[in-house]
Amino acid sequence: MRRLSGLLGLVLLLLASCGRHPPPVAPPPQVWHLLEGTAAAQWQQAGIPDEGTIEVKNGELHLSAGLPMTGAKWLGWDDHLPQTNYAIEYEAQRVEGEDIFGMVTFPVGSHAAYATFVLGGWGGTVTGISSINFKDANENQTRGEQRFENGRWYRVRVEVRPEDLRAWVEDRIVVNATIKGKNITLRPGFIDQCLPFGFATWGTTAKVRNVVVERLR
């Protein structure tokens, strides 16, 4: 009887000690900095006719004005990076001009579907997603307007999820669109030269910095 009591006490002690173990720590989110280290060397000209030059300098992506468009694409977006449940953050500045200066093109769900977040389009004020159900940012429900100053940095965040796209400018949400069951395509033209991921301008000189991609849980 004494032996059984001792064994029971040992079992209870082991169970109690197991209960004191801390819960497993969640792994840190996966983050990619696209203008740092070896990633910075993977930017190149998009190949748009009559585009301006692009250059990575001091942690910034510089895009000179094209006639009318300039594009830069990042070649490192392979199957290791997400196509959905991820966020893009960056800062963009329109140096000269009056139109698009921080337009980003990115995968949506797969390498077969892409969209573009337009920043400062159609005369310099329009924001939105091109294209949803074959309507560009100036025509669909994501269209918004905001005045942008030359020489000022603007923080941008874009979130891609299976059923929605969201975008913020300076912490103000400007896109909150349901995409379930909708056609997500690129606007006709040369924006497809920026695939699989890239930035473009329209008649402007611009800078982009602090480009970060984060996998969302």
C-alpha positions as a LaTeX table, in Angstrom:
\begin{tabular}{lrrr}
\hline
Residue & $x$ (\AA) & $y$ (\AA) & $z$ (\AA) \\
\hline
Met1 & 0.00 & 0.00 & 0.00 \\
Arg2 & 2.84 & 2.35 & 0.91 \\
Arg3 & 4.52 & 1.57 & $-2.44$ \\
Leu4 & 1.33 & 2.37 & $-4.37$ \\
Ser5 & 0.96 & 5.64 & $-2.48$ \\
Gly6 & 4.56 & 6.55 & $-3.38$ \\
Leu7 & 4.00 & 5.81 & $-7.05$ \\
Leu8 & 0.82 & 7.88 & $-7.06$ \\
Gly9 & 2.67 & 10.81 & $-5.55$ \\
Leu10 & 5.41 & 10.54 & $-8.18$ \\
Val11 & 2.84 & 10.55 & $-10.99$ \\
Leu12 & 1.11 & 13.59 & $-9.53$ \\
Leu13 & 4.44 & 15.38 & $-9.20$ \\
Leu14 & 5.32 & 14.67 & $-12.84$ \\
Leu15 & 1.93 & 15.88 & $-14.02$ \\
Ala16 & 2.28 & 19.06 & $-12.00$ \\
Ser17 & 5.74 & 19.75 & $-13.41$ \\
Cys18 & 4.44 & 19.23 & $-16.96$ \\
Gly19 & 1.72 & 21.77 & $-16.34$ \\
Arg20 & 4.29 & 24.43 & $-15.45$ \\
His21 & 5.95 & 24.32 & $-18.88$ \\
Pro22 & 5.42 & 27.59 & $-20.79$ \\
Pro23 & 3.32 & 27.41 & $-23.98$ \\
Pro24 & 5.27 & 27.10 & $-27.23$ \\
Val25 & 6.43 & 30.43 & $-28.66$ \\
Ala26 & 5.01 & 31.30 & $-32.08$ \\
Pro27 & 7.68 & 31.71 & $-34.74$ \\
Pro28 & 8.43 & 35.29 & $-35.77$ \\
Pro29 & 6.69 & 36.54 & $-38.93$ \\
Gln30 & 8.60 & 36.13 & $-42.16$ \\
Val31 & 9.80 & 39.48 & $-43.42$ \\
Trp32 & 11.73 & 40.44 & $-46.55$ \\
His33 & 13.49 & 43.81 & $-46.99$ \\
Leu34 & 13.68 & 44.36 & $-50.73$ \\
Leu35 & 16.08 & 47.31 & $-50.74$ \\
Glu36 & 18.65 & 45.83 & $-48.37$ \\
Gly37 & 21.56 & 43.42 & $-48.77$ \\
Thr38 & 21.51 & 41.04 & $-51.72$ \\
Ala39 & 17.83 & 41.82 & $-52.40$ \\
Ala40 & 18.78 & 45.34 & $-53.51$ \\
Ala41 & 20.79 & 43.93 & $-56.42$ \\
Gln42 & 17.72 & 42.19 & $-57.88$ \\
Trp43 & 16.05 & 45.37 & $-59.16$ \\
Gln44 & 16.23 & 46.09 & $-62.87$ \\
Gln45 & 14.59 & 48.15 & $-65.60$ \\
Ala46 & 11.11 & 46.90 & $-66.47$ \\
Gly47 & 11.73 & 47.28 & $-70.20$ \\
Ile48 & 8.93 & 49.74 & $-70.95$ \\
Pro49 & 9.42 & 51.68 & $-74.21$ \\
Asp50 & 10.93 & 55.15 & $-73.64$ \\
Glu51 & 11.15 & 54.62 & $-69.89$ \\
Gly52 & 13.52 & 56.62 & $-67.71$ \\
Thr53 & 16.42 & 55.06 & $-65.86$ \\
Ile54 & 16.10 & 53.33 & $-62.50$ \\
Glu55 & 18.81 & 53.11 & $-59.84$ \\
Val56 & 19.16 & 51.76 & $-56.32$ \\
Lys57 & 21.15 & 54.29 & $-54.31$ \\
Asn58 & 21.62 & 54.66 & $-50.55$ \\
Gly59 & 18.73 & 52.30 & $-49.82$ \\
Glu60 & 16.36 & 54.09 & $-52.19$ \\
Leu61 & 14.94 & 53.13 & $-55.58$ \\
His62 & 15.12 & 56.13 & $-57.92$ \\
Leu63 & 12.90 & 56.24 & $-61.01$ \\
Ser64 & 13.55 & 58.98 & $-63.56$ \\
Ala65 & 10.65 & 60.31 & $-65.62$ \\
Gly66 & 9.77 & 58.33 & $-68.74$ \\
Leu67 & 7.84 & 59.19 & $-71.88$ \\
Pro68 & 5.48 & 58.79 & $-70.20$ \\
Met69 & 6.14 & 55.70 & $-68.06$ \\
Thr70 & 9.06 & 54.21 & $-66.11$ \\
Gly71 & 9.09 & 50.82 & $-64.42$ \\
Ala72 & 11.32 & 48.84 & $-62.08$ \\
Lys73 & 10.84 & 45.15 & $-61.35$ \\
Trp74 & 12.24 & 42.96 & $-58.59$ \\
Leu75 & 13.32 & 39.53 & $-59.79$ \\
Gly76 & 13.50 & 37.83 & $-56.39$ \\
Trp77 & 9.78 & 37.12 & $-56.00$ \\
Asp78 & 9.76 & 33.34 & $-56.35$ \\
Asp79 & 7.77 & 30.52 & $-54.75$ \\
His80 & 9.37 & 31.21 & $-51.35$ \\
Leu81 & 7.48 & 34.49 & $-51.10$ \\
Pro82 & 3.73 & 34.55 & $-50.49$ \\
Gln83 & 1.08 & 35.19 & $-53.11$ \\
Thr84 & $-1.67$ & 35.78 & $-50.54$ \\
Asn85 & $-1.92$ & 36.57 & $-46.82$ \\
Tyr86 & 0.89 & 39.09 & $-46.98$ \\
Ala87 & 1.50 & 42.83 & $-46.65$ \\
Ile88 & 3.65 & 45.27 & $-48.59$ \\
Glu89 & 4.93 & 48.40 & $-46.88$ \\
Tyr90 & 6.96 & 51.19 & $-48.45$ \\
Glu91 & 7.46 & 54.92 & $-48.62$ \\
Ala92 & 7.16 & 56.85 & $-51.87$ \\
Gln93 & 7.99 & 60.40 & $-52.87$ \\
Arg94 & 7.06 & 62.31 & $-56.04$ \\
Val95 & 10.11 & 64.42 & $-56.78$ \\
Glu96 & 8.92 & 66.14 & $-59.95$ \\
Gly97 & 5.76 & 65.97 & $-62.03$ \\
Glu98 & 2.05 & 65.83 & $-61.37$ \\
Asp99 & 0.92 & 62.22 & $-61.79$ \\
Ile100 & 1.59 & 58.63 & $-60.62$ \\
Phe101 & 4.71 & 58.27 & $-58.46$ \\
Gly102 & 4.49 & 55.15 & $-56.28$ \\
Met103 & 2.45 & 52.62 & $-58.21$ \\
Val104 & 3.13 & 49.04 & $-57.03$ \\
Thr105 & 2.24 & 45.82 & $-58.89$ \\
Phe106 & 2.03 & 42.56 & $-56.96$ \\
Pro107 & 0.71 & 38.96 & $-57.08$ \\
Val108 & $-2.81$ & 38.22 & $-55.85$ \\
Gly109 & $-3.34$ & 34.60 & $-54.93$ \\
Ser110 & $-0.95$ & 33.09 & $-57.46$ \\
His111 & 1.56 & 33.91 & $-60.17$ \\
Ala112 & $-1.35$ & 33.92 & $-62.60$ \\
Ala113 & $-3.13$ & 36.97 & $-61.10$ \\
Tyr114 & $-1.73$ & 40.42 & $-60.35$ \\
Ala115 & $-3.05$ & 43.83 & $-59.36$ \\
Thr116 & $-1.68$ & 47.35 & $-59.12$ \\
Phe117 & $-2.15$ & 49.92 & $-56.38$ \\
Val118 & $-2.22$ & 53.32 & $-58.06$ \\
Leu119 & $-0.86$ & 56.28 & $-56.12$ \\
Gly120 & $-1.52$ & 59.76 & $-57.48$ \\
Gly121 & $-3.03$ & 58.88 & $-60.86$ \\
Trp122 & $-5.29$ & 60.66 & $-63.35$ \\
Gly123 & $-3.84$ & 64.12 & $-62.84$ \\
Gly124 & $-2.15$ & 63.44 & $-59.51$ \\
Thr125 & $-4.87$ & 62.66 & $-56.98$ \\
Val126 & $-6.47$ & 59.25 & $-57.63$ \\
Thr127 & $-5.74$ & 56.15 & $-55.52$ \\
Gly128 & $-7.15$ & 52.67 & $-56.07$ \\
Ile129 & $-6.71$ & 49.15 & $-57.45$ \\
Ser130 & $-6.30$ & 48.33 & $-61.13$ \\
Ser131 & $-8.09$ & 46.29 & $-62.18$ \\
Ile132 & $-11.20$ & 44.66 & $-60.66$ \\
Asn133 & $-13.66$ & 43.07 & $-63.07$ \\
Phe134 & $-11.71$ & 44.75 & $-65.87$ \\
Lys135 & $-12.28$ & 48.26 & $-64.49$ \\
Asp136 & $-9.23$ & 50.28 & $-63.48$ \\
Ala137 & $-8.72$ & 52.37 & $-60.34$ \\
Asn138 & $-10.42$ & 55.39 & $-61.87$ \\
Glu139 & $-13.59$ & 53.40 & $-62.62$ \\
Asn140 & $-14.14$ & 50.83 & $-59.86$ \\
Gln141 & $-15.27$ & 50.99 & $-56.23$ \\
Thr142 & $-11.72$ & 51.44 & $-54.89$ \\
Arg143 & $-11.35$ & 54.91 & $-56.42$ \\
Gly144 & $-10.37$ & 57.61 & $-53.95$ \\
Glu145 & $-8.80$ & 61.06 & $-54.13$ \\
Gln146 & $-6.01$ & 62.66 & $-52.16$ \\
Arg147 & $-3.68$ & 65.58 & $-52.80$ \\
Phe148 & 0.03 & 64.73 & $-52.83$ \\
Glu149 & 2.89 & 67.19 & $-52.36$ \\
Asn150 & 6.13 & 66.92 & $-54.29$ \\
Gly151 & 9.17 & 66.33 & $-52.11$ \\
Arg152 & 7.21 & 64.62 & $-49.31$ \\
Trp153 & 7.48 & 60.95 & $-48.31$ \\
Tyr154 & 4.18 & 59.03 & $-48.03$ \\
Arg155 & 3.84 & 55.73 & $-46.13$ \\
Val156 & 1.90 & 53.04 & $-47.96$ \\
Arg157 & 0.66 & 49.64 & $-46.81$ \\
Val158 & $-1.10$ & 47.08 & $-49.01$ \\
Glu159 & $-2.60$ & 43.85 & $-47.62$ \\
Val160 & $-3.42$ & 40.90 & $-49.87$ \\
Arg161 & $-5.79$ & 38.22 & $-48.58$ \\
Pro162 & $-7.77$ & 35.49 & $-50.33$ \\
Glu163 & $-11.01$ & 37.46 & $-50.26$ \\
Asp164 & $-10.00$ & 41.10 & $-50.00$ \\
Leu165 & $-7.47$ & 43.80 & $-50.80$ \\
Arg166 & $-6.76$ & 46.73 & $-48.49$ \\
Ala167 & $-4.47$ & 49.73 & $-48.73$ \\
Trp168 & $-3.49$ & 52.60 & $-46.46$ \\
Val169 & $-1.74$ & 55.90 & $-47.13$ \\
Glu170 & $-0.29$ & 57.57 & $-44.04$ \\
Asp171 & $-2.35$ & 55.20 & $-41.81$ \\
Arg172 & $-5.60$ & 56.22 & $-43.53$ \\
Ile173 & $-7.39$ & 53.34 & $-45.24$ \\
Val174 & $-8.03$ & 54.14 & $-48.90$ \\
Val175 & $-8.94$ & 50.68 & $-50.26$ \\
Asn176 & $-11.13$ & 48.04 & $-48.63$ \\
Ala177 & $-12.33$ & 45.82 & $-51.45$ \\
Thr178 & $-13.86$ & 42.34 & $-51.55$ \\
Ile179 & $-12.34$ & 40.32 & $-54.39$ \\
Lys180 & $-14.05$ & 36.95 & $-53.86$ \\
Gly181 & $-15.47$ & 35.80 & $-57.17$ \\
Lys182 & $-14.09$ & 38.82 & $-59.04$ \\
Asn183 & $-11.62$ & 39.05 & $-61.91$ \\
Ile184 & $-8.31$ & 40.56 & $-60.82$ \\
Thr185 & $-6.28$ & 41.72 & $-63.81$ \\
Leu186 & $-3.74$ & 44.31 & $-64.86$ \\
Arg187 & $-4.71$ & 47.47 & $-66.69$ \\
Pro188 & $-3.96$ & 47.26 & $-70.43$ \\
Gly189 & $-0.61$ & 48.79 & $-71.35$ \\
Phe190 & 2.95 & 48.16 & $-70.25$ \\
Ile191 & 2.39 & 47.63 & $-66.53$ \\
Asp192 & 2.86 & 43.87 & $-67.06$ \\
Gln193 & 6.54 & 44.63 & $-67.68$ \\
Cys194 & 6.84 & 45.14 & $-63.90$ \\
Leu195 & 5.96 & 41.51 & $-63.09$ \\
Pro196 & 6.36 & 39.65 & $-60.82$ \\
Phe197 & 6.69 & 42.65 & $-58.50$ \\
Gly198 & 7.61 & 46.23 & $-59.17$ \\
Phe199 & 7.05 & 49.97 & $-59.08$ \\
Ala200 & 6.15 & 52.39 & $-61.84$ \\
Thr201 & 5.67 & 56.09 & $-62.49$ \\
Trp202 & 3.77 & 58.09 & $-65.09$ \\
Gly203 & 5.36 & 61.32 & $-66.27$ \\
Thr204 & 7.08 & 61.84 & $-62.93$ \\
Thr205 & 10.42 & 61.43 & $-61.20$ \\
Ala206 & 10.05 & 59.48 & $-57.96$ \\
Lys207 & 11.80 & 57.69 & $-55.11$ \\
Val208 & 10.80 & 54.60 & $-53.13$ \\
Arg209 & 12.38 & 53.37 & $-49.89$ \\
Asn210 & 11.86 & 50.96 & $-46.97$ \\
Val211 & 10.18 & 48.29 & $-49.12$ \\
Val212 & 9.15 & 45.43 & $-46.82$ \\
Val213 & 7.07 & 42.32 & $-47.50$ \\
Glu214 & 5.61 & 40.49 & $-44.49$ \\
Arg215 & 3.76 & 37.19 & $-44.40$ \\
Leu216 & 0.52 & 37.58 & $-42.44$ \\
Arg217 & $-0.80$ & 34.95 & $-40.06$ \\
\hline
\end{tabular}
